[in-house]
Amino acid sequence: MNPRTPRRPILAIARAILAASCIAALALSGGCGKEASGPPGSGPTKVRIGYLGLTCEAAMFAAYENGYYKEEGLDVEFVKTDWDSLRDGLGLGRFDANYHLIMYLLKPIEKGLDVKLTGGIHSGCLRLQAGAKSDIKSVADMKGKRIGVPTALGSPPFLFSSRVLKAAGMDPAKDVEWVAMAPDVLGLALDNGQIDAVCDAEPIGTILLSQNKVRTIADSAVDEPYSGEYCCAVVVSGNLARKDPATAAKVTRALLKGAAWVDLNPTAAAKLSVEKNYVASSVEVNAQAISKLKYTPGVARCRESVLLASKEMKEIGLLGSTTDPTELAKNAWQDLDGVTDEWLKGLKVEKVAGGGPPPPMDPDRLAALFASAKDFRFMCDNCESGGDLCGQ
């Protein structure tokens, strides 16, 4: 099968990331969600956290298994769901919290999705890479080239790469051709000359590098201003944020503490996620994947990340012509009492013996390891369709 698809106009791409807009009317009217249960003094407050079973969700699993929710006076129920039900369920108050991709949420928030971002979880997962056989040496050389996109246009790698192209003076809608294809054929498409470059997320970027199929042109983990941005942030239902901000703060603090623990103990986090049956993977695969991210919880920097992403999405044409990106970012974010960078500076988490970063792995072994992980589900590459190396 030919993996190429025709280039689509930028507004059509924007509509492709608008799956949440169908619930906007309900969200704006307050939805049909319930408040987190438990009046003051009645014991732990019950909250529902939606999850997908992805390796990137390690911080929420760590927060549960290490007792961080209980420390905050919360009785957490995990509810496994799918992408659309998670996002829409948060907007309607069926779930109280999760953490999610900032760039994936901004367009739905613009259209009325009733959620609030409250703190940064991790960064550093998106790349724009040129084929090793191509003549592309810089972002400027991307003009007129074909860029492979994992699974679907509108995904976070597409959004990141569009921002990179725009910053270099290009029009992402006209100056390149976007080609959607399955993640596991990106390398083959490069080999066959069907595409000239790829945009991707970890661990796909590292796999392609280890196979000598690409060279990195832009990397959100190291290139300014993206290296300072968060990929994923805590998101709580608007219903919870309005009616019970104290509980929203407790959930946020527990998740940020979970992120700090994962940052210190990536191998232990991988083991916990697998052995407690949150993630369908091996500990070895999960540890290598987690180690590719930067789990550094933060508040002010995350707030800035939301604003920067809003401004650049507006410049690219992925937000409405009348949308004020500053107002959108303000609407998307909520400050909470006790959720501050000062609190994070004093935060202490346990260091697990042998739970630190996994040992470096040679490129061939790393590629073989991920190639064998058929049930592995990451997070940041795609938010709607399945694939061997990306989320459902």
C-alpha positions, 0 to 999 in steps of 0.5 A, spaced: 500 500 500 502 506 498 503 510 505 502 517 502 496 521 502 494 528 499 496 534 502 491 537 506 489 545 507 491 548 514 484 549 516 482 542 514 488 540 519 485 544 524 478 541 524 482 534 524 484 536 531 477 538 533 474 532 535 472 535 542 468 540 539 462 536 538 461 536 546 462 544 546 455 546 547 455 541 553 461 543 556 459 550 556 453 549 559 456 545 565 456 538 562 453 532 566 459 531 571 459 530 578 463 533 583 468 530 587 464 526 592 465 527 600 463 533 604 468 536 609 470 532 615 467 526 612 473 522 610 478 522 604 475 525 598 473 521 592 476 522 585 476 519 579 482 519 574 482 517 567 488 513 564 490 510 558 495 505 560 501 508 557 508 509 559 508 516 559 502 516 565 508 513 570 507 519 574 500 518 576 501 510 577 507 512 582 503 517 585 498 512 587 503 506 589 507 511 593 501 513 597 501 521 594 494 521 593 492 518 600 497 523 603 493 529 600 486 526 603 484 523 596 481 516 595 483 515 588 479 511 583 483 509 576 478 508 570 481 506 564 478 509 558 480 511 550 483 517 548 476 520 546 472 518 552 478 521 556 478 528 553 471 528 553 470 525 559 474 530 563 470 536 559 464 533 562 466 532 569 466 524 568 473 524 570 476 529 575 483 529 572 489 526 568 495 529 565 495 530 557 498 534 551 498 541 551 498 542 544 492 537 543 488 540 548 488 548 546 484 547 540 478 544 543 479 549 549 478 554 544 471 551 542 469 550 549 472 544 552 471 545 559 478 543 563 483 547 566 491 546 566 494 546 573 501 544 572 507 541 568 509 534 568 514 532 563 517 535 556 522 533 551 519 528 546 518 531 539 523 531 533 523 534 526 528 529 522 531 529 515 532 522 512 540 520 512 540 520 504 537 527 503 540 533 502 536 537 508 541 540 513 537 545 516 530 547 517 530 552 511 532 546 507 525 543 508 522 547 503 518 543 498 520 537 501 515 531 503 515 530 511 512 523 514 507 524 520 505 518 524 498 516 523 495 522 522 495 530 521 494 534 527 498 530 532 503 533 537 509 532 532 505 535 526 504 541 531 511 542 533 514 541 526 509 546 524 511 551 529 519 550 527 517 551 520 513 557 521 519 560 526 524 559 520 519 563 515 516 558 512 508 557 511 507 550 514 501 549 509 504 551 503 511 550 503 512 542 505 507 536 503 505 532 509 504 525 508 500 521 514 502 514 515 503 508 520 509 509 525 512 503 523 513 504 516 516 511 517 523 508 516 521 504 510 518 510 507 525 514 508 529 508 505 524 508 498 524 515 497 517 516 498 518 522 504 524 526 505 523 527 512 519 525 518 516 528 524 516 524 530 516 523 538 520 518 543 521 513 542 521 513 534 526 518 534 531 515 537 529 508 534 530 512 527 537 515 529 539 508 532 538 505 525 542 511 521 536 513 517 535 520 520 539 526 522 535 531 527 534 538 525 529 540 531 529 537 537 524 539 543 528 536 548 534 541 547 532 546 542 530 553 544 525 555 546 522 548 545 526 545 551 523 550 556 516 547 554 512 542 557 509 537 553 504 534 558 500 538 563 496 536 569 489 537 567 482 537 571 475 538 569 472 545 569 467 542 574 472 540 579 476 547 578 470 551 579 466 547 585 472 544 589 479 548 587 482 545 594 481 538 591 483 540 584 490 542 588 490 536 592 490 532 585 495 536 582 500 536 588 500 528 588 501 528 580 507 533 580 510 529 586 509 523 582 513 526 576 518 528 581 519 521 583 519 518 576 524 523 574 529 520 580 527 513 579 525 512 572 527 504 572 523 503 578 517 507 575 518 502 569 518 496 573 512 499 578 507 500 571 509 494 568 508 489 575 502 493 577 499 491 570 498 499 568 502 498 562 502 492 557 510 492 556 516 489 559 520 493 564 526 494 560 522 497 554 518 501 559 525 504 562 528 506 556 522 509 554 521 513 560 528 515 560 527 519 554 523 524 557 524 529 562 520 529 568 521 535 571 514 538 575 513 545 574 508 551 575 510 558 572 514 554 566 508 550 564 503 556 564 508 560 560 508 553 555 501 554 554 501 561 552 507 560 547 504 554 544 497 558 544 501 564 540 504 559 535 498 555 534 495 562 532 501 564 527 500 557 524 493 558 523 490 552 527 486 557 531 480 561 529 481 568 526 478 572 532 481 568 537 486 572 542 491 567 544 493 570 550 486 570 552 486 562 550 492 561 555 489 565 560 482 561 560 486 554 559 490 555 565 488 555 573 493 557 579 491 553 585 493 554 592 499 550 594 501 549 587 507 553 586 514 552 584 516 554 591 512 548 594 516 544 589 523 546 591 521 543 598 519 537 595 522 531 597 521 524 594 525 517 596 530 515 591 530 507 590 536 503 590 537 501 583 531 505 580 535 510 577 536 511 569 537 504 565 544 503 563 545 506 556 544 501 550 547 500 543 543 503 537 542 496 534 540 493 541 535 499 542 532 498 535 531 491 536 528 492 543 523 497 541 521 493 534 519 487 539 514 491 543 508 490 539 503 492 545 508 498 547 503 504 548 507 511 549 503 517 548 506 523 545 506 521 537 499 520 536 492 521 540 487 517 536 489 511 532 493 505 534 500 503 532 506 498 534 510 504 537 504 509 539 498 510 543 491 508 542 
